[in-house]
């Protein structure tokens, strides 16, 4: 019963490098989200998707791109990493049930030097 | 602008000492208010969804309540295993909300034996 799986768990980048974070869910959820969590800032929405082939901007989208080529996968890309993108990144998917729960992955801790 | 404010930022309790966490919100229209629990190094885990003022939900030692301006998470006779960060989030009403949540900064709860 995997739920939402994020890879990698940890990563260190140098300024200007690129990387992709992978999120996979096995619950057949339509909606998926990428959040970042910073001390004192709470969770902030970066991008989201309401279905395969669709993406949309959230609260803090600058410097990030996303793709949802398959329903179960949601990728977050950093084309040219900056120190301000040092954060913990969480992927989530949403159930369609009455409680509209978000299921979160375990997070990716990213440091940009 | 939608805002969610949680208080206190941190709360230390003795085992068995009941207390409450507060979540005040300002939104154009509320679809739902959510409580999550987050353990260190992990993603948030769903606790409750509340949809209308006066609604209450319970789970073990936790009880969540909702008014038109705030929500309370009451913890009765807490145990050390209740130690975690508790996050409050709101979803605004409207057809384009797509399940997007606005989170508060969280309350760090520590329960001492």
Interface residues (C-beta under 8 A of the other chain):
Chain A: X4 X31 X33 X35 X40 X41 X42 X43 X44 X45 X48 X50 X56 X58 X90 X92 X94 X98 X99 X100 X101 X102 X103 X104 X105 X106 X107
Chain B: X4 X32 X34 X36 X41 X42 X43 X44 X45 X46 X49 X87 X89 X91 X98 X99 X100 X101 X102 X103 X104 X105 X106
